[in-house]
């Protein structure tokens, strides 16, 4: 789903978004609520509520929400740091071809965050991510090659 798809809900009030999210199990409405709570858009930031709504969208197969849930677990935003959960959510998004999630998996394997360090696996993730257009993954590959020299 493209980021532009979320904008149809940007003008709605929270109560209306909650109703749509709950009544229709609408991933876009859940994402919008998660985004607002995470970044304090039109409301006071609340990372726990952000995670709650992002998880809803993530369970409904939204790869951007899955990626954001992964980052929230990496940094302990709205929850305790949990690398296992982060890897899970990055993996689910990566399976849908989400380039930033593939890049994050590469970082986690390179750094040994929740997994045994594995530079070959990191390289595979970064290569796939770069092929999908993630510039950061290309930079990570370049740095990895420079380390080997």
N, CA, C and O atoms as a GROMACS GRO file, in nm:
protein
  596
    1UNK      N    1   0.083  -0.117   0.000
    1UNK     CA    2   0.000   0.000   0.000
    1UNK      C    3   0.088   0.124   0.000
    1UNK      O    4   0.186   0.131   0.075
    2UNK      N    5   0.057   0.219  -0.081
    2UNK     CA    6   0.136   0.342  -0.091
    2UNK      C    7   0.102   0.436   0.023
    2UNK      O    8  -0.010   0.437   0.075
    3UNK      N    9   0.201   0.517   0.061
    3UNK     CA   10   0.180   0.612   0.169
    3UNK      C   11   0.064   0.707   0.138
    3UNK      O   12  -0.006   0.749   0.230
    4UNK      N   13   0.042   0.741   0.012
    4UNK     CA   14  -0.066   0.831  -0.026
    4UNK      C   15  -0.203   0.774   0.010
    4UNK      O   16  -0.297   0.850   0.032
    5UNK      N   17  -0.214   0.643   0.017
    5UNK     CA   18  -0.342   0.581   0.049
    5UNK      C   19  -0.389   0.615   0.189
    5UNK      O   20  -0.509   0.612   0.217
    6UNK      N   21  -0.296   0.648   0.278
    6UNK     CA   22  -0.334   0.678   0.415
    6UNK      C   23  -0.395   0.817   0.429
    6UNK      O   24  -0.464   0.844   0.527
    7UNK      N   25  -0.371   0.904   0.333
    7UNK     CA   26  -0.414   1.042   0.346
    7UNK      C   27  -0.565   1.060   0.342
    7UNK      O   28  -0.615   1.164   0.385
    8UNK      N   29  -0.639   0.962   0.292
    8UNK     CA   30  -0.784   0.977   0.289
    8UNK      C   31  -0.840   0.989   0.430
    8UNK      O   32  -0.951   1.040   0.448
    9UNK      N   33  -0.766   0.944   0.531
    9UNK     CA   34  -0.812   0.951   0.669
    9UNK      C   35  -0.751   1.067   0.747
    9UNK      O   36  -0.788   1.088   0.863
   10UNK      N   37  -0.661   1.141   0.687
   10UNK     CA   38  -0.588   1.244   0.763
   10UNK      C   39  -0.678   1.355   0.815
   10UNK      O   40  -0.644   1.418   0.915
   11UNK      N   41  -0.791   1.381   0.751
   11UNK     CA   42  -0.879   1.488   0.796
   11UNK      C   43  -0.984   1.445   0.897
   11UNK      O   44  -1.059   1.528   0.948
   12UNK      N   45  -0.991   1.316   0.926
   12UNK     CA   46  -1.095   1.266   1.016
   12UNK      C   47  -1.056   1.283   1.162
   12UNK      O   48  -0.938   1.282   1.198
   13UNK      N   49  -1.157   1.300   1.246
   13UNK     CA   50  -1.135   1.308   1.390
   13UNK      C   51  -1.110   1.168   1.445
   13UNK      O   52  -1.146   1.067   1.384
   14UNK      N   53  -1.047   1.164   1.563
   14UNK     CA   54  -1.007   1.037   1.623
   14UNK      C   55  -1.127   0.945   1.644
   14UNK      O   56  -1.118   0.826   1.612
   15UNK      N   57  -1.236   0.996   1.695
   15UNK     CA   58  -1.353   0.910   1.720
   15UNK      C   59  -1.400   0.840   1.592
   15UNK      O   60  -1.434   0.722   1.593
   16UNK      N   61  -1.403   0.915   1.483
   16UNK     CA   62  -1.445   0.858   1.355
   16UNK      C   63  -1.345   0.751   1.309
   16UNK      O   64  -1.385   0.646   1.260
   17UNK      N   65  -1.216   0.779   1.326
   17UNK     CA   66  -1.114   0.681   1.289
   17UNK      C   67  -1.127   0.553   1.371
   17UNK      O   68  -1.117   0.443   1.317
   18UNK      N   69  -1.148   0.568   1.502
   18UNK     CA   70  -1.163   0.452   1.589
   18UNK      C   71  -1.283   0.369   1.545
   18UNK      O   72  -1.276   0.246   1.539
   19UNK      N   73  -1.393   0.436   1.514
   19UNK     CA   74  -1.514   0.365   1.469
   19UNK      C   75  -1.486   0.288   1.340
   19UNK      O   76  -1.522   0.171   1.329
   20UNK      N   77  -1.422   0.353   1.244
   20UNK     CA   78  -1.390   0.285   1.118
   20UNK      C   79  -1.294   0.169   1.142
   20UNK      O   80  -1.314   0.059   1.089
   21UNK      N   81  -1.192   0.193   1.223
   21UNK     CA   82  -1.092   0.089   1.252
   21UNK      C   83  -1.157  -0.033   1.316
   21UNK      O   84  -1.129  -0.146   1.277
   22UNK      N   85  -1.244  -0.009   1.414
   22UNK     CA   86  -1.306  -0.120   1.486
   22UNK      C   87  -1.420  -0.186   1.408
   22UNK      O   88  -1.427  -0.308   1.400
   23UNK      N   89  -1.508  -0.105   1.351
   23UNK     CA   90  -1.625  -0.162   1.283
   23UNK      C   91  -1.590  -0.231   1.152
   23UNK      O   92  -1.649  -0.333   1.116
   24UNK      N   93  -1.494  -0.174   1.080
   24UNK     CA   94  -1.461  -0.226   0.948
   24UNK      C   95  -1.329  -0.302   0.942
   24UNK      O   96  -1.288  -0.351   0.837
   25UNK      N   97  -1.261  -0.311   1.057
   25UNK     CA   98  -1.126  -0.369   1.061
   25UNK      C   99  -1.042  -0.312   0.948
   25UNK      O  100  -0.984  -0.385   0.868
   26UNK      N  101  -1.037  -0.180   0.943
   26UNK     CA  102  -0.973  -0.105   0.836
   26UNK      C  103  -0.827  -0.076   0.871
   26UNK      O  104  -0.799   0.001   0.963
   27UNK      N  105  -0.736  -0.139   0.798
   27UNK     CA  106  -0.592  -0.123   0.826
   27UNK      C  107  -0.546   0.021   0.807
   27UNK      O  108  -0.460   0.068   0.880
   28UNK      N  109  -0.603   0.092   0.709
   28UNK     CA  110  -0.562   0.231   0.686
   28UNK      C  111  -0.600   0.320   0.804
   28UNK      O  112  -0.521   0.405   0.845
   29UNK      N  113  -0.719   0.300   0.858
   29UNK     CA  114  -0.762   0.378   0.975
   29UNK      C  115  -0.675   0.345   1.096
   29UNK      O  116  -0.638   0.434   1.172
   30UNK      N  117  -0.642   0.218   1.113
   30UNK     CA  118  -0.555   0.177   1.223
   30UNK      C  119  -0.417   0.239   1.208
   30UNK      O  120  -0.358   0.288   1.305
   31UNK      N  121  -0.365   0.237   1.085
   31UNK     CA  122  -0.234   0.298   1.060
   31UNK      C  123  -0.239   0.447   1.093
   31UNK      O  124  -0.149   0.499   1.158
   32UNK      N  125  -0.342   0.516   1.048
   32UNK     CA  126  -0.355   0.660   1.074
   32UNK      C  127  -0.357   0.688   1.224
   32UNK      O  128  -0.292   0.782   1.270
   33UNK      N  129  -0.431   0.608   1.300
   33UNK     CA  130  -0.434   0.625   1.445
   33UNK      C  131  -0.296   0.600   1.505
   33UNK      O  132  -0.249   0.676   1.589
   34UNK      N  133  -0.231   0.493   1.461
   34UNK     CA  134  -0.097   0.463   1.510
   34UNK      C  135   0.000   0.574   1.480
   34UNK      O  136   0.081   0.612   1.564
   35UNK      N  137  -0.008   0.627   1.359
   35UNK     CA  138   0.080   0.737   1.318
   35UNK      C  139   0.056   0.860   1.405
   35UNK      O  140   0.151   0.922   1.454
   36UNK      N  141  -0.070   0.895   1.424
   36UNK     CA  142  -0.101   1.013   1.505
   36UNK      C  143  -0.050   0.998   1.648
   36UNK      O  144   0.010   1.090   1.702
   37UNK      N  145  -0.075   0.882   1.708
   37UNK     CA  146  -0.027   0.861   1.844
   37UNK      C  147   0.125   0.857   1.851
   37UNK      O  148   0.184   0.907   1.947
   38UNK      N  149   0.188   0.800   1.752
   38UNK     CA  150   0.334   0.789   1.752
   38UNK      C  151   0.400   0.926   1.741
   38UNK      O  152   0.493   0.957   1.816
   39UNK      N  153   0.352   1.007   1.648
   39UNK     CA  154   0.419   1.134   1.619
   39UNK      C  155   0.349   1.257   1.675
   39UNK      O  156   0.392   1.369   1.651
   40UNK      N  157   0.240   1.235   1.749
   40UNK     CA  158   0.170   1.348   1.810
   40UNK      C  159   0.101   1.437   1.709
   40UNK      O  160   0.094   1.558   1.727
   41UNK      N  161   0.051   1.378   1.602
   41UNK     CA  162  -0.019   1.454   1.499
   41UNK      C  163  -0.165   1.472   1.540
   41UNK      O  164  -0.241   1.376   1.547
   42UNK      N  165  -0.203   1.597   1.567
   42UNK     CA  166  -0.338   1.633   1.609
   42UNK      C  167  -0.376   1.574   1.744
   42UNK      O  168  -0.495   1.567   1.776
   43UNK      N  169  -0.280   1.533   1.822
   43UNK     CA  170  -0.305   1.478   1.956
   43UNK      C  171  -0.173   1.467   2.032
   43UNK      O  172  -0.065   1.487   1.975
   44UNK      N  173  -0.184   1.436   2.158
   44UNK     CA  174  -0.066   1.416   2.240
   44UNK      C  175  -0.004   1.280   2.206
   44UNK      O  176  -0.077   1.180   2.195
   45UNK      N  177   0.128   1.273   2.190
   45UNK     CA  178   0.191   1.144   2.158
   45UNK      C  179   0.167   1.041   2.269
   45UNK      O  180   0.167   1.074   2.387
   46UNK      N  181   0.147   0.918   2.228
   46UNK     CA  182   0.130   0.808   2.323
   46UNK      C  183   0.181   0.682   2.251
   46UNK      O  184   0.111   0.625   2.168
   47UNK      N  185   0.303   0.641   2.285
   47UNK     CA  186   0.368   0.530   2.214
   47UNK      C  187   0.296   0.396   2.234
   47UNK      O  188   0.293   0.313   2.144
   48UNK      N  189   0.237   0.376   2.352
   48UNK     CA  190   0.164   0.250   2.374
   48UNK      C  191   0.042   0.240   2.283
   48UNK      O  192   0.016   0.136   2.222
   49UNK      N  193  -0.032   0.350   2.275
   49UNK     CA  194  -0.148   0.351   2.186
   49UNK      C  195  -0.103   0.342   2.040
   49UNK      O  196  -0.170   0.280   1.958
   50UNK      N  197   0.009   0.405   2.010
   50UNK     CA  198   0.063   0.396   1.874
   50UNK      C  199   0.090   0.250   1.838
   50UNK      O  200   0.053   0.204   1.731
   51UNK      N  201   0.156   0.179   1.928
   51UNK     CA  202   0.187   0.038   1.903
   51UNK      C  203   0.059  -0.044   1.889
   51UNK      O  204   0.049  -0.131   1.802
   52UNK      N  205  -0.038  -0.017   1.974
   52UNK     CA  206  -0.166  -0.090   1.969
   52UNK      C  207  -0.229  -0.079   1.830
   52UNK      O  208  -0.266  -0.180   1.770
   53UNK      N  209  -0.239   0.043   1.778
   53UNK     CA  210  -0.304   0.062   1.649
   53UNK      C  211  -0.216   0.014   1.534
   53UNK      O  212  -0.267  -0.042   1.437
   54UNK      N  213  -0.085   0.033   1.543
   54UNK     CA  214   0.004  -0.016   1.438
   54UNK      C  215   0.000  -0.169   1.431
   54UNK      O  216   0.004  -0.227   1.322
   55UNK      N  217  -0.008  -0.233   1.548
   55UNK     CA  218  -0.019  -0.379   1.548
   55UNK      C  219  -0.146  -0.425   1.478
   55UNK      O  220  -0.145  -0.525   1.406
   56UNK      N  221  -0.255  -0.352   1.499
   56UNK     CA  222  -0.379  -0.386   1.430
   56UNK      C  223  -0.360  -0.384   1.280
   56UNK      O  224  -0.400  -0.477   1.210
   57UNK      N  225  -0.300  -0.277   1.230
   57UNK     CA  226  -0.274  -0.267   1.086
   57UNK      C  227  -0.174  -0.373   1.040
   57UNK      O  228  -0.187  -0.428   0.931
   58UNK      N  229  -0.075  -0.401   1.125
   58UNK     CA  230   0.026  -0.502   1.090
   58UNK      C  231  -0.038  -0.641   1.077
   58UNK      O  232  -0.005  -0.715   0.984
   59UNK      N  233  -0.128  -0.674   1.168
   59UNK     CA  234  -0.196  -0.804   1.160
   59UNK      C  235  -0.285  -0.814   1.036
   59UNK      O  236  -0.319  -0.924   0.992
   60UNK      N  237  -0.323  -0.698   0.982
   60UNK     CA  238  -0.404  -0.696   0.859
   60UNK      C  239  -0.316  -0.684   0.735
   60UNK      O  240  -0.362  -0.643   0.628
   61UNK      N  241  -0.189  -0.720   0.750
   61UNK     CA  242  -0.092  -0.732   0.640
   61UNK      C  243  -0.046  -0.601   0.577
   61UNK      O  244  -0.012  -0.598   0.459
   62UNK      N  245  -0.046  -0.493   0.653
   62UNK     CA  246   0.007  -0.366   0.603
   62UNK      C  247   0.158  -0.366   0.624
   62UNK      O  248   0.203  -0.361   0.739
   63UNK      N  249   0.239  -0.373   0.517
   63UNK     CA  250   0.384  -0.384   0.534
   63UNK      C  251   0.449  -0.260   0.597
   63UNK      O  252   0.550  -0.273   0.666
   64UNK      N  253   0.394  -0.143   0.575
   64UNK     CA  254   0.450  -0.023   0.637
   64UNK      C  255   0.426  -0.028   0.788
   64UNK      O  256   0.516   0.004   0.866
   65UNK      N  257   0.307  -0.068   0.828
   65UNK     CA  258   0.278  -0.084   0.971
   65UNK      C  259   0.366  -0.193   1.032
   65UNK      O  260   0.416  -0.178   1.144
   66UNK      N  261   0.386  -0.302   0.960
   66UNK     CA  262   0.472  -0.410   1.009
   66UNK      C  263   0.614  -0.359   1.032
   66UNK      O  264   0.677  -0.391   1.132
   67UNK      N  265   0.663  -0.280   0.939
   67UNK     CA  266   0.795  -0.219   0.952
   67UNK      C  267   0.802  -0.128   1.076
   67UNK      O  268   0.896  -0.135   1.154
   68UNK      N  269   0.701  -0.043   1.092
   68UNK     CA  270   0.701   0.049   1.206
   68UNK      C  271   0.689  -0.025   1.339
   68UNK      O  272   0.750   0.014   1.438
   69UNK      N  273   0.611  -0.132   1.342
   69UNK     CA  274   0.603  -0.215   1.462
   69UNK      C  275   0.741  -0.274   1.493
   69UNK      O  276   0.785  -0.275   1.608
   70UNK      N  277   0.809  -0.322   1.390
   70UNK     CA  278   0.944  -0.373   1.409
   70UNK      C  279   1.037  -0.269   1.469
   70UNK      O  280   1.113  -0.300   1.561
   71UNK      N  281   1.031  -0.147   1.418
   71UNK     CA  282   1.119  -0.042   1.472
   71UNK      C  283   1.081  -0.007   1.615
   71UNK      O  284   1.168   0.026   1.695
   72UNK      N  285   0.952  -0.012   1.647
   72UNK     CA  286   0.910   0.017   1.784
   72UNK      C  287   0.966  -0.088   1.880
   72UNK      O  288   1.005  -0.055   1.992
   73UNK      N  289   0.971  -0.214   1.837
   73UNK     CA  290   1.030  -0.318   1.921
   73UNK      C  291   1.182  -0.302   1.931
   73UNK      O  292   1.239  -0.331   2.036
   74UNK      N  293   1.247  -0.259   1.826
   74UNK     CA  294   1.392  -0.237   1.831
   74UNK      C  295   1.427  -0.130   1.933
   74UNK      O  296   1.520  -0.146   2.012
   75UNK      N  297   1.352  -0.021   1.932
   75UNK     CA  298   1.385   0.094   2.017
   75UNK      C  299   1.306   0.099   2.147
   75UNK      O  300   1.326   0.191   2.227
   76UNK      N  301   1.217   0.003   2.170
   76UNK     CA  302   1.140   0.001   2.294
   76UNK      C  303   1.042   0.117   2.304
   76UNK      O  304   1.026   0.176   2.411
   77UNK      N  305   0.978   0.149   2.195
   77UNK     CA  306   0.879   0.257   2.195
   77UNK      C  307   0.739   0.199   2.216
   77UNK      O  308   0.686   0.130   2.129
   78UNK      N  309   0.682   0.229   2.332
   78UNK     CA  310   0.550   0.178   2.365
   78UNK      C  311   0.552   0.036   2.418
   78UNK      O  312   0.448  -0.022   2.448
   79UNK      N  313   0.670  -0.019   2.432
   79UNK     CA  314   0.688  -0.157   2.477
   79UNK      C  315   0.834  -0.174   2.519
   79UNK      O  316   0.916  -0.084   2.502
   80UNK      N  317   0.864  -0.290   2.574
   80UNK     CA  318   1.003  -0.321   2.605
   80UNK      C  319   1.077  -0.354   2.475
   80UNK      O  320   1.015  -0.398   2.378
   81UNK      N  321   1.206  -0.332   2.474
   81UNK     CA  322   1.288  -0.374   2.359
   81UNK      C  323   1.272  -0.525   2.343
   81UNK      O  324   1.285  -0.600   2.440
   82UNK      N  325   1.245  -0.569   2.222
   82UNK     CA  326   1.227  -0.712   2.195
   82UNK      C  327   1.273  -0.739   2.052
   82UNK      O  328   1.197  -0.723   1.956
   83UNK      N  329   1.398  -0.781   2.039
   83UNK     CA  330   1.455  -0.805   1.907
   83UNK      C  331   1.388  -0.922   1.835
   83UNK      O  332   1.378  -0.921   1.712
   84UNK      N  333   1.341  -1.021   1.910
   84UNK     CA  334   1.273  -1.134   1.848
   84UNK      C  335   1.146  -1.088   1.777
   84UNK      O  336   1.119  -1.128   1.664
   85UNK      N  337   1.068  -1.004   1.845
   85UNK     CA  338   0.947  -0.948   1.783
   85UNK      C  339   0.982  -0.860   1.664
   85UNK      O  340   0.914  -0.863   1.561
   86UNK      N  341   1.087  -0.781   1.679
   86UNK     CA  342   1.129  -0.693   1.570
   86UNK      C  343   1.164  -0.775   1.446
   86UNK      O  344   1.120  -0.743   1.336
   87UNK      N  345   1.242  -0.881   1.465
   87UNK     CA  346   1.280  -0.967   1.353
   87UNK      C  347   1.156  -1.029   1.289
   87UNK      O  348   1.146  -1.038   1.167
   88UNK      N  349   1.062  -1.071   1.373
   88UNK     CA  350   0.939  -1.130   1.320
   88UNK      C  351   0.867  -1.031   1.228
   88UNK      O  352   0.832  -1.064   1.114
   89UNK      N  353   0.844  -0.908   1.277
   89UNK     CA  354   0.767  -0.811   1.199
   89UNK      C  355   0.843  -0.762   1.076
   89UNK      O  356   0.783  -0.742   0.971
   90UNK      N  357   0.974  -0.743   1.090
   90UNK     CA  358   1.051  -0.707   0.970
   90UNK      C  359   1.043  -0.820   0.867
   90UNK      O  360   1.035  -0.795   0.747
   91UNK      N  361   1.045  -0.944   0.916
   91UNK     CA  362   1.038  -1.060   0.826
   91UNK      C  363   0.906  -1.069   0.753
   91UNK      O  364   0.903  -1.100   0.634
   92UNK      N  365   0.796  -1.043   0.824
   92UNK     CA  366   0.664  -1.047   0.761
   92UNK      C  367   0.655  -0.940   0.653
   92UNK      O  368   0.604  -0.967   0.543
   93UNK      N  369   0.703  -0.820   0.682
   93UNK     CA  370   0.701  -0.712   0.582
   93UNK      C  371   0.796  -0.744   0.467
   93UNK      O  372   0.765  -0.718   0.350
   94UNK      N  373   0.912  -0.800   0.499
   94UNK     CA  374   1.010  -0.835   0.396
   94UNK      C  375   0.953  -0.938   0.300
   94UNK      O  376   0.980  -0.934   0.180
   95UNK      N  377   0.874  -1.031   0.352
   95UNK     CA  378   0.810  -1.132   0.267
   95UNK      C  379   0.716  -1.069   0.164
   95UNK      O  380   0.682  -1.131   0.064
   96UNK      N  381   0.673  -0.946   0.191
   96UNK     CA  382   0.587  -0.873   0.098
   96UNK      C  383   0.668  -0.780   0.008
   96UNK      O  384   0.613  -0.699  -0.067
   97UNK      N  385   0.801  -0.792   0.017
   97UNK     CA  386   0.888  -0.710  -0.068
   97UNK      C  387   0.911  -0.569  -0.016
   97UNK      O  388   0.941  -0.479  -0.094
   98UNK      N  389   0.898  -0.549   0.114
   98UNK     CA  390   0.919  -0.416   0.173
   98UNK      C  391   1.068  -0.393   0.194
   98UNK      O  392   1.129  -0.450   0.284
   99UNK      N  393   1.126  -0.309   0.109
   99UNK     CA  394   1.271  -0.287   0.107
   99UNK      C  395   1.329  -0.238   0.239
   99UNK      O  396   1.432  -0.291   0.281
  100UNK      N  397   1.269  -0.140   0.308
  100UNK     CA  398   1.327  -0.096   0.436
  100UNK      C  399   1.331  -0.208   0.540
  100UNK      O  400   1.423  -0.212   0.623
  101UNK      N  401   1.234  -0.298   0.538
  101UNK     CA  402   1.235  -0.409   0.633
  101UNK      C  403   1.348  -0.507   0.603
  101UNK      O  404   1.412  -0.558   0.695
  102UNK      N  405   1.373  -0.531   0.476
  102UNK     CA  406   1.488  -0.615   0.438
  102UNK      C  407   1.617  -0.552   0.486
  102UNK      O  408   1.707  -0.621   0.535
  103UNK      N  409   1.628  -0.420   0.473
  103UNK     CA  410   1.747  -0.349   0.521
  103UNK      C  411   1.763  -0.366   0.672
  103UNK      O  412   1.873  -0.392   0.720
  104UNK      N  413   1.654  -0.351   0.745
  104UNK     CA  414   1.660  -0.365   0.891
  104UNK      C  415   1.699  -0.507   0.932
  104UNK      O  416   1.775  -0.525   1.027
  105UNK      N  417   1.649  -0.605   0.861
  105UNK     CA  418   1.691  -0.743   0.889
  105UNK      C  419   1.841  -0.758   0.869
  105UNK      O  420   1.908  -0.825   0.947
  106UNK      N  421   1.893  -0.696   0.764
  106UNK     CA  422   2.037  -0.699   0.742
  106UNK      C  423   2.114  -0.639   0.858
  106UNK      O  424   2.214  -0.695   0.901
  107UNK      N  425   2.067  -0.527   0.908
  107UNK     CA  426   2.132  -0.462   1.022
  107UNK      C  427   2.128  -0.553   1.144
  107UNK      O  428   2.228  -0.568   1.214
  108UNK      N  429   2.014  -0.614   1.169
  108UNK     CA  430   2.001  -0.700   1.287
  108UNK      C  431   2.093  -0.821   1.279
  108UNK      O  432   2.153  -0.861   1.379
  109UNK      N  433   2.106  -0.879   1.160
  109UNK     CA  434   2.198  -0.992   1.145
  109UNK      C  435   2.344  -0.947   1.149
  109UNK      O  436   2.428  -1.018   1.203
  110UNK      N  437   2.374  -0.832   1.095
  110UNK     CA  438   2.512  -0.782   1.100
  110UNK      C  439   2.554  -0.751   1.243
  110UNK      O  440   2.668  -0.777   1.281
  111UNK      N  441   2.462  -0.696   1.320
  111UNK     CA  442   2.494  -0.654   1.458
  111UNK      C  443   2.467  -0.764   1.561
  111UNK      O  444   2.506  -0.750   1.677
  112UNK      N  445   2.402  -0.873   1.520
  112UNK     CA  446   2.369  -0.978   1.616
  112UNK      C  447   2.262  -0.935   1.715
  112UNK      O  448   2.271  -0.965   1.834
  113UNK      N  449   2.163  -0.865   1.666
  113UNK     CA  450   2.054  -0.817   1.751
  113UNK      C  451   1.942  -0.921   1.754
  113UNK      O  452   1.858  -0.925   1.664
  114UNK      N  453   1.942  -1.005   1.858
  114UNK     CA  454   1.840  -1.108   1.872
  114UNK      C  455   1.870  -1.234   1.794
  114UNK      O  456   1.794  -1.331   1.799
  115UNK      N  457   1.982  -1.234   1.721
  115UNK     CA  458   2.025  -1.349   1.642
  115UNK      C  459   2.177  -1.358   1.651
  115UNK      O  460   2.244  -1.262   1.691
  116UNK      N  461   2.230  -1.472   1.614
  116UNK     CA  462   2.376  -1.483   1.602
  116UNK      C  463   2.421  -1.394   1.488
  116UNK      O  464   2.359  -1.394   1.382
  117UNK      N  465   2.529  -1.318   1.507
  117UNK     CA  466   2.577  -1.236   1.395
  117UNK      C  467   2.606  -1.322   1.273
  117UNK      O  468   2.668  -1.429   1.283
  118UNK      N  469   2.562  -1.276   1.158
  118UNK     CA  470   2.579  -1.351   1.034
  118UNK      C  471   2.590  -1.251   0.919
  118UNK      O  472   2.489  -1.205   0.865
  119UNK      N  473   2.713  -1.217   0.884
  119UNK     CA  474   2.734  -1.117   0.779
  119UNK      C  475   2.688  -1.164   0.642
  119UNK      O  476   2.648  -1.082   0.559
  120UNK      N  477   2.695  -1.293   0.617
  120UNK     CA  478   2.647  -1.344   0.487
  120UNK      C  479   2.496  -1.326   0.474
  120UNK      O  480   2.446  -1.287   0.368
  121UNK      N  481   2.424  -1.355   0.582
  121UNK     CA  482   2.280  -1.336   0.580
  121UNK      C  483   2.246  -1.188   0.568
  121UNK      O  484   2.155  -1.149   0.496
  122UNK      N  485   2.321  -1.105   0.642
  122UNK     CA  486   2.302  -0.960   0.633
  122UNK      C  487   2.320  -0.913   0.489
  122UNK      O  488   2.242  -0.832   0.438
  123UNK      N  489   2.424  -0.964   0.426
  123UNK     CA  490   2.453  -0.926   0.288
  123UNK      C  491   2.337  -0.964   0.195
  123UNK      O  492   2.301  -0.887   0.106
  124UNK      N  493   2.280  -1.083   0.215
  124UNK     CA  494   2.166  -1.127   0.133
  124UNK      C  495   2.048  -1.031   0.149
  124UNK      O  496   1.985  -0.991   0.050
  125UNK      N  497   2.018  -0.995   0.274
  125UNK     CA  498   1.906  -0.903   0.298
  125UNK      C  499   1.934  -0.767   0.234
  125UNK      O  500   1.845  -0.709   0.171
  126UNK      N  501   2.055  -0.716   0.252
  126UNK     CA  502   2.088  -0.585   0.196
  126UNK      C  503   2.084  -0.587   0.044
  126UNK      O  504   2.042  -0.490  -0.020
  127UNK      N  505   2.128  -0.697  -0.014
  127UNK     CA  506   2.127  -0.707  -0.161
  127UNK      C  507   1.983  -0.702  -0.212
  127UNK      O  508   1.954  -0.628  -0.306
  128UNK      N  509   1.892  -0.780  -0.151
  128UNK     CA  510   1.752  -0.779  -0.192
  128UNK      C  511   1.692  -0.640  -0.172
  128UNK      O  512   1.618  -0.591  -0.258
  129UNK      N  513   1.724  -0.578  -0.060
  129UNK     CA  514   1.671  -0.446  -0.029
  129UNK      C  515   1.718  -0.342  -0.130
  129UNK      O  516   1.640  -0.261  -0.178
  130UNK      N  517   1.847  -0.347  -0.161
  130UNK     CA  518   1.904  -0.252  -0.259
  130UNK      C  519   1.842  -0.272  -0.396
  130UNK      O  520   1.815  -0.176  -0.467
  131UNK      N  521   1.819  -0.398  -0.434
  131UNK     CA  522   1.755  -0.427  -0.563
  131UNK      C  523   1.614  -0.369  -0.570
  131UNK      O  524   1.564  -0.338  -0.678
  132UNK      N  525   1.551  -0.355  -0.454
  132UNK     CA  526   1.416  -0.297  -0.448
  132UNK      C  527   1.419  -0.145  -0.432
  132UNK      O  528   1.314  -0.081  -0.420
  133UNK      N  529   1.541  -0.088  -0.433
  133UNK     CA  530   1.552   0.057  -0.433
  133UNK      C  531   1.589   0.124  -0.302
  133UNK      O  532   1.587   0.247  -0.294
  134UNK      N  533   1.624   0.048  -0.200
  134UNK     CA  534   1.662   0.107  -0.072
  134UNK      C  535   1.809   0.152  -0.077
  134UNK      O  536   1.900   0.069  -0.078
  135UNK      N  537   1.829   0.281  -0.080
  135UNK     CA  538   1.964   0.336  -0.090
  135UNK      C  539   2.049   0.303   0.033
  135UNK      O  540   2.169   0.277   0.021
  136UNK      N  541   1.987   0.303   0.151
  136UNK     CA  542   2.061   0.272   0.274
  136UNK      C  543   2.119   0.131   0.268
  136UNK      O  544   2.230   0.107   0.315
  137UNK      N  545   2.045   0.038   0.211
  137UNK     CA  546   2.096  -0.099   0.197
  137UNK      C  547   2.217  -0.102   0.105
  137UNK      O  548   2.313  -0.175   0.131
  138UNK      N  549   2.214  -0.023   0.000
  138UNK     CA  550   2.330  -0.013  -0.089
  138UNK      C  551   2.451   0.040  -0.016
  138UNK      O  552   2.563  -0.008  -0.037
  139UNK      N  553   2.430   0.138   0.069
  139UNK     CA  554   2.540   0.192   0.150
  139UNK      C  555   2.592   0.088   0.248
  139UNK      O  556   2.713   0.077   0.270
  140UNK      N  557   2.502   0.011   0.307
  140UNK     CA  558   2.544  -0.095   0.400
  140UNK      C  559   2.627  -0.200   0.328
  140UNK      O  560   2.727  -0.249   0.382
  141UNK      N  561   2.587  -0.237   0.207
  141UNK     CA  562   2.666  -0.332   0.127
  141UNK      C  563   2.805  -0.277   0.098
  141UNK      O  564   2.904  -0.349   0.108
  142UNK      N  565   2.810  -0.151   0.061
  142UNK     CA  566   2.937  -0.086   0.031
  142UNK      C  567   3.029  -0.087   0.153
  142UNK      O  568   3.148  -0.118   0.142
  143UNK      N  569   2.975  -0.054   0.269
  143UNK     CA  570   3.055  -0.054   0.392
  143UNK      C  571   3.102  -0.195   0.426
  143UNK      O  572   3.215  -0.212   0.473
  144UNK      N  573   3.018  -0.294   0.403
  144UNK     CA  574   3.056  -0.432   0.430
  144UNK      C  575   3.173  -0.473   0.341
  144UNK      O  576   3.266  -0.538   0.388
  145UNK      N  577   3.168  -0.436   0.216
  145UNK     CA  578   3.277  -0.468   0.123
  145UNK      C  579   3.406  -0.396   0.164
  145UNK      O  580   3.515  -0.453   0.154
  146UNK      N  581   3.394  -0.272   0.209
  146UNK     CA  582   3.512  -0.197   0.254
  146UNK      C  583   3.575  -0.260   0.378
  146UNK      O  584   3.697  -0.256   0.395
  147UNK      N  585   3.491  -0.317   0.465
  147UNK     CA  586   3.542  -0.384   0.585
  147UNK      C  587   3.626  -0.506   0.548
  147UNK      O  588   3.723  -0.538   0.616
  148UNK      N  589   3.588  -0.573   0.440
  148UNK     CA  590   3.656  -0.695   0.398
  148UNK      C  591   3.792  -0.667   0.335
  148UNK      O  592   3.877  -0.756   0.327
  149UNK      N  593   3.812  -0.543   0.289
  149UNK     CA  594   3.938  -0.510   0.220
  149UNK      C  595   4.052  -0.496   0.316
  149UNK      O  596   4.165  -0.468   0.275
   0.00000   0.00000   0.00000
